[in-house]
Amino acid sequence: MSTAIQINNTLEKIISTIGDLPASPAIVSSVMGLTSDLNSKITDITQVLMSDQSLTAKVLKLSNSSFYGRPKEVGTLEEAIPILGFFTVRSMVIATSAHTMYSKGNNEESSQKLWQHSLATAVSARSIANKLNFPNKDEVFIAALLHDIGKLVLIQNLGDRYQELIDEIEEGQLRFRDVELKELSFSHCQISTLLLNKWSFPVSLIDAVESHHADIDLDDDSPITTGHIVQLANHIGKRENIGFNDYIDTDISELSVAHKLGVDKEWCDELIPEITEHYTIEARIFEES
């Protein structure tokens, strides 16, 4: 049997144990469907959300957070949904489901670091997309939230062996992908891609996750993609020391992906405090759940 076939068999075996997205797949499916149709009735979305107390609480907390600037407290989903918008509600549903999954990691500390980095990357990606007026902002958020889902699979399946790699990576501030390829012959990116294919996520979202470490050809004048935004957001999350203490590119504006997106140091310095504020607020919502 060839090495490539052996690796593929190993990957398939690993992801076969992860199952489906946790908690209320019917609720996730219903909300995703309703919020993708701008003609959906708020009462229909409210009815679905109210069947999950955790989701209801998080949507209300987010709508009452400081950056929505409400003069009075929002107390019902009927008020909260128009404030947040369909896309944000959809992102919150996916984030809640993902948080449940990350909370069940075998290694609590590493799983928590992974969740923190994933949420920081998602918040960063949403802010970048807003700043660039990029369409499909909910897809950007979700792709960024799940970009490292392969690491969670490895934490849950390889246990102490993967924790040893994490310790090596943090001690030497190395790159996850480099160490994974050297020690395992595959990376978390491959695991993430296979898993999201298994879950039947959109191709554009899967491509973004798969390419978040890809080299950028600045001579290529093709359009900006979700993957480019996720890649820059990943670097910003790491630079802010949220999550793992691995390799960090300190000057974000000098990265190839920053040049691709047309952003400079002033642009980054202006946006990052906003990202940090939003992350702090949204992280607190999950910590209080």
VOVOTI-299741 format. One line per 4 residues: number of its first residue (from 1); their letters; for each residue x, y, z of N, C-alpha, C. Coordinates in Angstrom, 1 decimal. Example, Ala and Ser with C-alpha at 12.3 -4.5 7.8 and 13.67 -1.06 7.14 Angstrom:
REM residues 2
1	AS	13.2 -5.7 7.8 12.3 -4.5 7.8 13.2 -3.3 7.8 ~ 12.8 -2.2 7.1 13.7 -1.1 7.1 12.9 0.0 7.9 .
//
This chain:
REM residues 289
1	MSTA	0.8 -1.2 0.0 0.0 0.0 0.0 0.9 1.3 0.0 ~ 0.6 2.2 -0.8 1.4 3.4 -0.9 1.2 4.3 0.3 ~ 2.2 5.2 0.5 2.2 6.1 1.7 1.0 7.0 1.6 ~ 0.6 7.5 0.4 -0.5 8.4 0.3 -1.8 7.7 0.7 .
5	IQIN	-2.0 6.5 0.2 -3.2 5.7 0.6 -3.3 5.5 2.1 ~ -2.1 5.1 2.7 -2.1 4.9 4.1 -2.5 6.2 4.9 ~ -2.0 7.3 4.4 -2.3 8.6 5.1 -3.8 8.9 4.9 ~ -4.3 8.7 3.7 -5.8 8.9 3.5 -6.6 8.0 4.4 .
9	NTLE	-6.2 6.8 4.5 -6.9 5.8 5.4 -6.9 6.3 6.8 ~ -5.7 6.8 7.3 -5.6 7.3 8.6 -6.5 8.5 8.9 ~ -6.5 9.4 7.9 -7.4 10.6 8.0 -8.8 10.2 8.1 ~ -9.3 9.3 7.2 -10.7 8.9 7.2 -11.0 8.3 8.5 .
13	KIIS	-10.1 7.5 9.1 -10.4 6.8 10.4 -10.5 7.8 11.5 ~ -9.7 8.9 11.5 -9.7 9.9 12.5 -11.0 10.7 12.5 ~ -11.4 11.1 11.3 -12.6 12.0 11.2 -13.9 11.2 11.4 ~ -13.8 9.9 11.3 -15.1 9.1 11.4 -15.6 9.0 12.8 .
17	TIGD	-14.7 9.4 13.8 -15.1 9.4 15.2 -15.7 10.7 15.7 ~ -15.7 11.8 14.9 -16.1 13.1 15.4 -17.6 13.3 15.3 ~ -18.3 12.6 14.4 -19.7 12.7 14.4 -20.2 14.0 13.7 ~ -21.4 14.4 14.0 -22.0 15.6 13.4 -21.8 16.8 14.3 .
21	LPAS	-22.2 17.9 13.8 -22.2 19.1 14.7 -23.0 18.9 15.9 ~ -22.5 19.2 17.1 -23.3 18.9 18.3 -24.5 19.7 18.5 ~ -25.4 19.2 19.4 -26.5 19.9 19.9 -27.5 20.4 18.9 ~ -28.7 19.9 18.9 -29.8 20.4 18.2 -29.5 20.6 16.7 .
25	PAIV	-29.1 19.5 16.0 -28.9 19.7 14.5 -30.2 20.3 13.8 ~ -31.3 19.9 14.3 -32.6 20.4 13.7 -32.7 21.9 13.9 ~ -32.3 22.4 15.0 -32.3 23.9 15.3 -31.3 24.6 14.4 ~ -30.1 24.1 14.3 -29.0 24.7 13.4 -29.5 24.7 12.0 .
29	SSVM	-30.1 23.6 11.5 -30.6 23.5 10.1 -31.7 24.5 9.9 ~ -32.6 24.6 10.8 -33.8 25.5 10.7 -33.4 26.9 10.6 ~ -32.5 27.3 11.6 -32.0 28.7 11.6 -31.2 29.1 10.4 ~ -30.3 28.1 9.9 -29.5 28.4 8.7 -30.5 28.6 7.5 .
33	GLTS	-31.5 27.8 7.4 -32.4 27.9 6.3 -33.2 29.2 6.4 ~ -33.8 29.5 7.5 -34.6 30.7 7.7 -33.8 32.0 7.5 ~ -32.6 32.1 8.0 -31.8 33.3 7.9 -31.1 33.5 6.6 ~ -31.2 32.5 5.8 -30.6 32.6 4.4 -31.7 33.2 3.5 .
37	DLNS	-32.9 33.3 3.9 -34.0 33.9 3.2 -34.4 35.2 3.8 ~ -34.1 36.3 3.2 -34.3 37.7 3.8 -35.8 37.9 3.9 ~ -36.7 37.1 3.3 -38.1 37.3 3.4 -38.7 36.5 4.6 ~ -37.9 35.8 5.3 -38.4 35.0 6.4 -39.0 35.9 7.5 .
41	KITD	-39.9 35.3 8.2 -40.6 36.1 9.3 -39.8 36.0 10.6 ~ -39.6 37.1 11.2 -38.9 37.1 12.5 -39.6 36.2 13.5 ~ -40.9 36.1 13.4 -41.7 35.2 14.4 -41.3 33.8 14.2 ~ -41.0 33.4 12.9 -40.6 32.0 12.7 -39.2 31.7 13.2 .
45	ITQV	-38.3 32.6 13.1 -36.9 32.5 13.6 -37.0 32.4 15.1 ~ -37.8 33.3 15.7 -38.0 33.4 17.1 -38.5 32.1 17.7 ~ -39.4 31.5 17.0 -40.0 30.2 17.5 -39.0 29.1 17.6 ~ -38.1 29.1 16.5 -37.1 28.0 16.5 -36.0 28.3 17.6 .
49	LMSD	-35.6 29.5 17.7 -34.6 29.9 18.7 -35.0 29.6 20.2 ~ -36.3 29.9 20.4 -36.9 29.7 21.8 -36.9 28.3 22.2 ~ -36.7 27.3 21.3 -36.6 25.9 21.7 -35.3 25.6 22.3 ~ -34.3 26.5 22.3 -33.0 26.3 22.9 -32.7 27.4 23.8 .
53	QSLT	-32.7 27.2 25.1 -32.5 28.2 26.1 -31.1 28.9 26.0 ~ -30.1 28.1 25.7 -28.8 28.6 25.6 -28.6 29.6 24.4 ~ -29.2 29.2 23.3 -29.2 30.1 22.1 -29.9 31.4 22.4 ~ -31.1 31.3 23.0 -31.9 32.5 23.3 -31.1 33.4 24.2 .
57	AKVL	-30.5 32.9 25.2 -29.7 33.7 26.2 -28.6 34.4 25.4 ~ -27.9 33.7 24.6 -26.7 34.3 23.9 -27.1 35.4 22.9 ~ -28.2 35.2 22.2 -28.7 36.2 21.3 -29.1 37.5 22.0 ~ -29.8 37.3 23.1 -30.2 38.5 23.9 -29.0 39.2 24.5 .
61	KLSN	-28.0 38.4 25.0 -26.8 39.1 25.6 -26.1 39.9 24.5 ~ -25.9 39.3 23.3 -25.2 40.0 22.2 -25.9 41.2 21.8 ~ -27.3 41.2 21.7 -28.0 42.4 21.3 -28.0 43.5 22.3 ~ -27.7 43.1 23.6 -27.6 44.1 24.6 -26.1 44.6 24.9 .
65	SSFY	-25.2 44.1 24.1 -23.8 44.4 24.3 -23.6 45.9 23.9 ~ -22.5 46.4 24.4 -22.2 47.9 24.2 -22.1 48.4 22.8 ~ -21.6 47.5 21.9 -21.3 48.1 20.6 -22.6 48.1 19.7 ~ -23.7 47.7 20.2 -25.0 47.9 19.5 -25.7 49.2 20.1 .
69	GRPK	-25.2 49.7 21.2 -25.6 51.0 21.6 -27.1 51.2 21.8 ~ -27.8 50.3 22.4 -29.2 50.4 22.6 -29.5 51.3 23.8 ~ -30.5 52.2 23.7 -30.8 53.1 24.8 -31.5 52.4 26.0 ~ -32.2 51.2 25.6 -32.9 50.5 26.7 -32.6 49.0 26.5 .
73	EVGT	-32.7 48.2 27.5 -32.4 46.8 27.4 -33.4 46.1 26.5 ~ -32.8 45.2 25.7 -33.6 44.3 24.8 -34.0 43.1 25.6 ~ -35.3 42.8 25.7 -35.7 41.7 26.5 -36.4 40.5 25.7 ~ -36.6 40.7 24.4 -37.2 39.6 23.7 -36.5 39.3 22.4 .
77	LEEA	-36.7 38.1 21.9 -36.0 37.8 20.6 -36.6 38.6 19.5 ~ -37.9 38.9 19.5 -38.5 39.8 18.5 -37.8 41.1 18.3 ~ -37.3 41.6 19.5 -36.5 42.9 19.4 -35.1 42.6 19.0 ~ -34.5 41.5 19.5 -33.1 41.3 19.3 -32.7 41.0 17.9 .
81	IPIL	-33.6 40.2 17.2 -33.2 39.7 15.8 -33.0 40.9 14.8 ~ -34.0 41.9 14.8 -33.7 43.0 13.9 -32.5 43.8 14.2 ~ -32.1 43.9 15.5 -30.9 44.6 15.9 -29.7 43.9 15.4 ~ -29.6 42.6 15.5 -28.4 41.9 15.1 -28.4 41.6 13.6 .
85	GFFT	-29.6 41.4 13.0 -29.6 41.0 11.6 -29.5 39.5 11.4 ~ -30.0 39.0 10.3 -30.1 37.6 10.1 -28.7 36.9 10.1 ~ -27.7 37.6 9.4 -26.4 37.0 9.3 -25.8 36.8 10.7 ~ -25.9 37.8 11.6 -25.3 37.7 12.9 -26.0 36.6 13.7 .
89	VRSM	-27.3 36.5 13.6 -28.0 35.4 14.3 -27.5 34.1 13.8 ~ -27.3 33.9 12.5 -26.9 32.7 11.9 -25.4 32.3 12.4 ~ -24.6 33.3 12.5 -23.2 33.1 13.0 -23.2 32.7 14.4 ~ -24.1 33.3 15.2 -24.2 33.0 16.6 -24.7 31.6 16.8 .
93	VIAT	-25.6 31.1 16.0 -26.0 29.7 16.1 -24.8 28.7 15.8 ~ -24.1 29.0 14.8 -22.9 28.2 14.5 -21.9 28.2 15.6 ~ -21.6 29.5 16.1 -20.7 29.6 17.1 -21.1 28.9 18.4 ~ -22.3 28.9 18.7 -22.8 28.2 19.9 -22.6 26.7 19.8 .
97	SAHT	-22.9 26.2 18.6 -22.7 24.8 18.3 -21.2 24.4 18.4 ~ -20.4 25.3 17.8 -18.9 25.0 17.8 -18.4 25.1 19.2 ~ -18.9 26.0 20.0 -18.4 26.2 21.4 -18.7 24.9 22.2 ~ -19.8 24.3 22.0 -20.2 23.0 22.6 -19.2 22.0 22.3 .
101	MYSK	-18.8 21.9 21.0 -17.9 20.9 20.5 -16.5 21.1 21.1 ~ -16.0 22.4 21.1 -14.7 22.7 21.6 -14.6 22.4 23.2 ~ -15.7 22.6 23.8 -15.8 22.4 25.3 -15.7 20.9 25.7 ~ -15.8 20.0 24.7 -15.8 18.6 25.0 -14.4 18.0 24.7 .
105	GNNE	-13.4 18.8 24.4 -12.1 18.3 24.1 -11.5 17.5 25.2 ~ -10.7 16.5 24.9 -10.1 15.7 25.9 -9.1 16.5 26.8 ~ -8.4 17.4 26.2 -7.4 18.2 26.9 -8.1 19.6 27.1 ~ -8.6 19.9 28.3 -9.4 21.1 28.5 -8.6 22.3 28.2 .
109	ESSQ	-7.3 22.4 28.6 -6.5 23.6 28.4 -6.3 23.9 26.9 ~ -5.9 22.9 26.2 -5.6 23.0 24.8 -6.9 23.3 24.0 ~ -8.0 22.6 24.4 -9.3 22.9 23.7 -9.8 24.3 23.9 ~ -9.5 24.8 25.2 -9.9 26.2 25.5 -9.1 27.2 24.7 .
113	KLWQ	-7.8 26.9 24.6 -6.9 27.8 23.8 -7.4 27.8 22.3 ~ -7.7 26.6 21.8 -8.2 26.5 20.4 -9.5 27.3 20.2 ~ -10.4 27.2 21.2 -11.7 27.9 21.1 -11.4 29.4 21.1 ~ -10.5 29.9 22.0 -10.2 31.3 22.0 -9.6 31.8 20.7 .
117	HSLA	-8.7 31.1 20.2 -8.1 31.5 18.9 -9.1 31.5 17.8 ~ -10.0 30.5 17.8 -11.0 30.3 16.7 -12.0 31.5 16.7 ~ -12.4 31.8 18.0 -13.4 32.9 18.1 -12.7 34.3 17.7 ~ -11.5 34.5 18.2 -10.7 35.7 17.8 -10.5 35.8 16.3 .
121	TAVS	-10.3 34.7 15.7 -10.1 34.7 14.2 -11.4 35.1 13.5 ~ -12.5 34.5 14.0 -13.8 34.8 13.5 -14.2 36.2 13.6 ~ -14.0 36.8 14.8 -14.3 38.2 15.0 -13.5 39.1 14.2 ~ -12.2 38.7 14.0 -11.3 39.5 13.2 -11.7 39.4 11.7 .
125	ARSI	-12.1 38.2 11.3 -12.5 38.1 9.9 -13.8 38.9 9.6 ~ -14.7 38.9 10.5 -15.9 39.7 10.3 -15.6 41.2 10.2 ~ -14.7 41.7 11.1 -14.3 43.1 11.1 -13.6 43.5 9.8 ~ -12.7 42.6 9.3 -12.0 42.8 8.1 -13.0 42.9 6.9 .
129	ANKL	-14.0 41.9 6.9 -15.0 41.9 5.8 -15.8 43.1 5.8 ~ -16.2 43.6 7.0 -17.0 44.8 7.1 -16.2 46.0 6.6 ~ -14.9 46.1 6.9 -14.0 47.2 6.5 -13.8 47.2 5.0 ~ -13.8 46.0 4.4 -13.5 45.9 3.0 -14.8 45.9 2.2 .
133	NFPN	-16.0 45.9 2.9 -17.3 45.8 2.2 -17.3 44.5 1.4 ~ -16.8 43.4 2.0 -16.8 42.1 1.4 -18.2 41.5 1.5 ~ -18.7 40.8 0.5 -20.0 40.2 0.6 -19.8 38.9 1.4 ~ -21.0 38.2 1.7 -21.0 36.9 2.4 -20.3 37.0 3.7 .
137	KDEV	-20.6 38.0 4.5 -19.9 38.2 5.8 -20.2 37.0 6.8 ~ -21.3 36.4 6.7 -21.6 35.3 7.6 -20.7 34.1 7.2 ~ -20.5 33.9 5.9 -19.6 32.8 5.5 -18.2 33.0 6.0 ~ -17.8 34.3 5.9 -16.4 34.6 6.4 -16.3 34.3 7.9 .
141	FIAA	-17.3 34.7 8.7 -17.3 34.4 10.1 -17.2 32.9 10.4 ~ -18.1 32.2 9.7 -18.1 30.7 10.0 -16.9 30.0 9.5 ~ -16.3 30.4 8.3 -15.1 29.8 7.9 -13.9 30.0 8.8 ~ -13.9 31.3 9.4 -12.8 31.6 10.3 -13.0 30.9 11.6 .
145	LLHD	-14.3 30.7 12.1 -14.5 30.0 13.3 -14.1 28.5 13.2 ~ -14.2 27.9 12.0 -14.0 26.5 11.9 -12.6 26.3 11.2 ~ -11.8 27.3 11.0 -10.6 27.1 10.2 -9.6 26.1 10.8 ~ -9.6 26.0 12.1 -8.7 25.1 12.8 -9.4 23.9 13.4 .
149	IGKL	-10.6 23.5 12.9 -11.4 22.4 13.5 -10.6 21.1 13.5 ~ -9.7 21.0 12.5 -8.8 19.8 12.4 -8.0 19.6 13.7 ~ -7.6 20.7 14.3 -6.8 20.6 15.5 -7.6 20.0 16.6 ~ -8.9 20.4 16.7 -9.8 19.8 17.7 -9.9 18.3 17.5 .
153	VLIQ	-10.0 17.9 16.3 -10.1 16.4 16.0 -8.9 15.7 16.4 ~ -7.7 16.3 16.2 -6.4 15.7 16.6 -6.3 15.7 18.1 ~ -6.7 16.7 18.8 -6.7 16.8 20.3 -7.6 15.6 20.8 ~ -8.7 15.4 20.2 -9.7 14.4 20.7 -9.2 13.0 20.4 .
157	NLGD	-8.5 12.8 19.2 -8.2 11.5 18.8 -6.8 11.0 19.1 ~ -5.8 11.9 19.1 -4.4 11.5 19.3 -4.0 11.8 20.8 ~ -4.8 12.5 21.5 -4.6 12.6 23.0 -3.2 13.1 23.3 ~ -2.5 12.3 24.1 -1.2 12.7 24.6 -0.2 13.0 23.5 .
161	RYQE	-0.3 12.2 22.4 0.7 12.3 21.4 0.6 13.7 20.7 ~ -0.7 14.2 20.5 -0.8 15.5 19.9 -0.5 16.6 20.9 ~ -0.8 16.3 22.2 -0.4 17.3 23.2 1.1 17.5 23.3 ~ 1.9 16.5 23.1 3.3 16.6 23.0 3.7 17.5 21.9 .
165	LIDE	3.0 17.4 20.8 3.3 18.3 19.6 3.0 19.7 20.0 ~ 1.9 19.9 20.6 1.5 21.3 21.1 2.5 21.9 22.0 ~ 3.0 21.1 22.9 4.0 21.5 23.9 5.3 21.9 23.1 ~ 5.7 21.1 22.1 6.9 21.4 21.3 6.7 22.7 20.5 .
169	IEEG	5.5 22.9 20.0 5.2 24.1 19.2 5.2 25.3 20.0 ~ 4.6 25.3 21.2 4.6 26.5 22.1 6.0 26.8 22.6 ~ 6.7 25.7 23.0 8.0 26.0 23.6 9.0 26.6 22.6 ~ 8.9 26.2 21.3 9.8 26.7 20.3 9.1 27.8 19.4 .
173	QLRF	7.8 28.1 19.7 7.1 29.1 18.9 7.2 28.7 17.5 ~ 6.8 27.5 17.2 6.9 26.9 15.8 5.5 27.0 15.1 ~ 5.5 26.6 13.9 4.2 26.6 13.1 3.6 25.2 13.3 ~ 2.3 25.2 13.6 1.6 24.0 13.7 1.7 23.1 12.5 .
177	RDVE	1.5 23.7 11.4 1.5 22.8 10.1 2.8 22.2 9.9 ~ 3.9 22.9 10.1 5.2 22.4 9.9 5.5 21.2 10.8 ~ 5.2 21.3 12.1 5.4 20.2 13.0 4.5 19.0 12.7 ~ 3.3 19.3 12.4 2.3 18.2 12.1 2.8 17.4 10.9 .
181	LKEL	3.2 18.1 9.8 3.7 17.4 8.6 4.9 16.6 8.9 ~ 5.8 17.1 9.7 7.0 16.4 10.1 6.8 15.2 10.9 ~ 5.9 15.3 11.9 5.7 14.2 12.9 4.5 13.3 12.5 ~ 3.5 13.8 11.8 2.3 13.0 11.5 2.2 12.7 10.0 .
185	SFSH	2.9 13.4 9.2 2.8 13.3 7.7 1.5 13.8 7.1 ~ 0.7 14.5 8.0 -0.5 15.3 7.5 -0.7 16.4 8.5 ~ -1.6 17.4 8.1 -1.8 18.6 8.9 -3.2 18.7 9.3 ~ -3.5 19.6 10.2 -4.8 19.9 10.6 -5.7 20.5 9.5 .
189	CQIS	-5.0 21.1 8.5 -5.8 21.6 7.3 -6.4 20.5 6.6 ~ -5.7 19.4 6.4 -6.3 18.3 5.7 -7.5 17.7 6.4 ~ -7.3 17.6 7.8 -8.4 17.1 8.6 -9.6 18.0 8.5 ~ -9.4 19.3 8.6 -10.5 20.2 8.6 -11.3 20.1 7.2 .
193	TLLL	-10.5 20.0 6.1 -11.2 19.9 4.8 -12.0 18.7 4.7 ~ -11.5 17.5 5.1 -12.2 16.3 5.1 -13.5 16.3 5.9 ~ -13.4 16.9 7.1 -14.5 17.0 8.0 -15.6 17.8 7.5 ~ -15.3 19.0 7.0 -16.3 19.9 6.5 -16.9 19.4 5.2 .
197	NKWS	-16.2 18.6 4.5 -16.8 17.9 3.3 -17.8 16.9 3.9 ~ -17.5 16.2 4.9 -18.3 15.2 5.5 -19.6 15.9 6.0 ~ -19.5 17.1 6.5 -20.7 17.8 7.0 -21.4 18.5 5.9 ~ -21.0 18.4 4.7 -21.6 19.0 3.5 -21.7 20.5 3.6 .
201	FPVS	-20.6 21.1 4.0 -20.5 22.6 4.0 -20.3 23.1 2.6 ~ -20.6 24.4 2.3 -20.4 24.9 0.9 -19.0 24.8 0.5 ~ -18.8 24.6 -0.8 -17.5 24.4 -1.4 -16.6 25.7 -1.1 ~ -17.2 26.9 -1.2 -16.4 28.1 -1.1 -15.9 28.2 0.4 .
205	LIDA	-16.7 27.8 1.3 -16.3 27.8 2.7 -15.2 26.8 3.0 ~ -15.3 25.6 2.4 -14.3 24.6 2.6 -13.0 25.0 2.0 ~ -13.1 25.7 0.8 -11.9 26.2 0.1 -11.1 27.2 1.0 ~ -11.9 28.1 1.7 -11.4 29.1 2.6 -10.6 28.5 3.7 .
209	VESH	-11.2 27.4 4.3 -10.5 26.7 5.4 -9.3 26.0 4.9 ~ -9.4 25.4 3.8 -8.2 24.6 3.3 -7.1 25.5 2.9 ~ -7.3 26.7 2.5 -6.3 27.6 2.0 -5.8 28.6 3.0 ~ -6.2 28.5 4.2 -5.8 29.6 5.2 -4.3 29.7 5.5 .
213	HADI	-3.5 28.8 5.0 -2.1 28.8 5.2 -1.4 28.9 3.8 ~ -2.2 29.0 2.7 -1.6 29.0 1.4 -0.8 30.2 1.1 ~ 0.3 30.0 0.3 1.1 31.1 -0.2 0.3 32.0 -1.1 ~ 0.6 33.3 -1.1 -0.2 34.3 -1.9 0.7 34.7 -3.0 .
217	DLDD	0.2 34.6 -4.3 0.9 35.1 -5.4 0.4 36.5 -5.7 ~ 1.3 37.5 -5.5 0.9 38.9 -5.6 0.8 39.3 -7.1 ~ 1.3 38.4 -8.0 1.1 38.7 -9.4 -0.2 38.2 -10.0 ~ -0.9 37.5 -9.1 -2.2 36.9 -9.5 -3.3 38.0 -9.2 .
221	DSPI	-4.0 38.5 -10.2 -4.9 39.6 -10.0 -6.4 39.1 -9.8 ~ -6.5 37.8 -9.4 -7.8 37.3 -9.2 -8.5 37.9 -8.0 ~ -9.8 37.9 -7.9 -10.5 38.6 -6.8 -10.1 38.1 -5.4 ~ -10.4 39.0 -4.5 -10.2 38.6 -3.1 -11.2 37.6 -2.7 .
225	TTGH	-10.8 36.6 -1.9 -11.7 35.5 -1.5 -11.9 35.4 0.0 ~ -12.8 34.6 0.4 -13.0 34.4 1.9 -11.7 33.8 2.5 ~ -11.0 33.0 1.8 -9.8 32.4 2.3 -8.7 33.5 2.6 ~ -8.6 34.5 1.8 -7.7 35.6 2.0 -8.0 36.3 3.3 .
229	IVQL	-9.3 36.6 3.5 -9.7 37.2 4.8 -9.5 36.4 6.0 ~ -9.8 35.1 5.9 -9.5 34.2 7.0 -8.0 34.1 7.3 ~ -7.2 34.1 6.3 -5.8 34.0 6.5 -5.3 35.2 7.3 ~ -5.7 36.4 6.9 -5.3 37.6 7.6 -5.8 37.6 9.0 .
233	ANHI	-7.1 37.2 9.2 -7.7 37.2 10.5 -6.9 36.2 11.4 ~ -6.5 35.1 10.9 -5.7 34.1 11.6 -4.4 34.8 12.2 ~ -3.8 35.5 11.4 -2.5 36.2 11.8 -2.8 37.3 12.9 ~ -3.9 38.0 12.7 -4.3 39.0 13.7 -4.6 38.4 15.1 .
237	GKRE	-5.4 37.3 15.0 -5.7 36.6 16.3 -4.5 36.1 17.0 ~ -3.5 35.6 16.2 -2.2 35.1 16.8 -1.4 36.3 17.4 ~ -1.4 37.4 16.6 -0.6 38.5 17.1 -1.1 39.1 18.4 ~ -2.4 38.9 18.6 -2.9 39.5 19.9 -2.8 38.5 21.0 .
241	NIGF	-2.0 37.4 20.8 -1.7 36.4 21.8 -3.0 35.8 22.4 ~ -4.0 35.5 21.5 -5.2 34.9 22.0 -5.1 33.4 21.6 ~ -5.1 32.5 22.5 -5.0 31.1 22.2 -3.6 30.6 22.4 ~ -3.1 29.8 21.5 -1.8 29.1 21.6 -0.6 30.1 21.4 .
245	NDYI	0.5 29.8 22.1 1.7 30.6 22.0 2.6 30.0 20.9 ~ 2.1 30.0 19.7 2.9 29.4 18.6 3.6 30.6 17.8 ~ 4.0 30.3 16.6 4.7 31.3 15.7 3.8 32.5 15.4 ~ 4.4 33.7 15.5 3.6 34.9 15.3 4.4 35.8 14.3 .
249	DTDI	3.7 36.3 13.3 4.2 37.3 12.5 3.8 38.7 13.1 ~ 4.8 39.4 13.6 4.5 40.6 14.4 4.0 41.8 13.5 ~ 4.6 41.9 12.3 4.2 43.0 11.4 3.2 42.5 10.4 ~ 1.9 42.6 10.8 0.8 42.0 9.9 0.8 42.7 8.5 .
253	SELS	1.1 44.0 8.5 1.0 44.8 7.2 2.0 44.3 6.2 ~ 3.1 43.6 6.6 4.1 43.2 5.7 3.8 41.8 5.1 ~ 2.8 41.1 5.5 2.4 39.8 5.0 1.9 39.9 3.6 ~ 2.1 38.9 2.8 1.6 38.9 1.4 0.1 39.0 1.3 .
257	VAHK	-0.6 38.4 2.3 -2.0 38.5 2.3 -2.5 39.9 2.6 ~ -1.8 40.6 3.4 -2.1 42.0 3.6 -2.0 42.8 2.4 ~ -0.9 42.6 1.6 -0.7 43.3 0.3 -1.9 42.9 -0.6 ~ -2.2 41.6 -0.6 -3.3 41.2 -1.5 -4.6 41.9 -1.2 .
261	LGVD	-4.9 42.1 0.1 -6.1 42.8 0.5 -6.0 44.3 0.4 ~ -4.8 44.8 0.2 -4.6 46.2 0.1 -4.6 47.0 1.4 ~ -4.2 46.3 2.4 -4.2 47.0 3.8 -2.7 47.3 4.2 ~ -2.6 48.4 4.9 -1.3 48.8 5.4 -1.2 48.9 6.9 .
265	KEWC	-0.1 49.3 7.5 0.1 49.3 8.9 -1.0 50.2 9.6 ~ -1.2 51.4 9.0 -2.2 52.3 9.6 -3.6 51.6 9.7 ~ -3.9 51.0 8.6 -5.2 50.3 8.5 -5.3 49.2 9.6 ~ -4.3 48.4 9.8 -4.3 47.4 10.8 -4.3 48.0 12.2 .
269	DELI	-3.5 49.0 12.4 -3.4 49.6 13.8 -4.8 50.2 14.1 ~ -5.5 50.7 13.1 -6.9 51.3 13.4 -7.9 50.2 13.7 ~ -7.8 49.0 13.0 -8.8 48.0 13.1 -8.6 47.1 14.3 ~ -7.4 46.8 14.7 -7.1 45.8 15.7 -7.8 46.1 17.1 .
273	PEIT	-7.7 47.4 17.6 -8.4 47.7 18.8 -9.9 47.4 18.8 ~ -10.5 47.7 17.6 -11.9 47.4 17.5 -12.2 45.8 17.6 ~ -11.3 45.1 16.9 -11.4 43.6 17.0 -11.2 43.1 18.4 ~ -10.3 43.7 19.1 -10.0 43.2 20.5 -11.3 43.5 21.4 .
277	EHYT	-11.9 44.7 21.2 -13.1 45.0 21.9 -14.2 44.1 21.7 ~ -14.5 43.8 20.4 -15.5 42.9 20.0 -15.3 41.5 20.5 ~ -14.0 41.0 20.4 -13.7 39.7 20.9 -14.0 39.6 22.4 ~ -13.5 40.6 23.2 -13.7 40.6 24.6 -15.2 40.4 25.0 .
281	IEAR	-16.0 41.2 24.3 -17.5 41.1 24.5 -18.1 39.8 24.2 ~ -17.7 39.2 23.0 -18.3 38.0 22.6 -17.8 36.8 23.4 ~ -16.5 36.8 23.7 -15.9 35.8 24.5 -16.6 35.7 25.9 ~ -17.0 36.8 26.4 -17.7 36.9 27.7 -19.0 36.3 27.7 .
285	IFEE	-19.7 36.4 26.5 -21.0 35.8 26.3 -21.0 34.3 26.5 ~ -19.9 33.7 26.0 -19.8 32.3 26.0 -19.3 31.8 27.4 ~ -18.4 32.6 28.0 -17.9 32.3 29.4 -19.0 32.3 30.4 ~ -20.0 33.1 30.2 -21.1 33.2 31.1 -22.2 32.2 30.9 .
289	S	-22.1 31.4 29.8 -23.2 30.4 29.5 -23.1 29.2 30.4 .
//
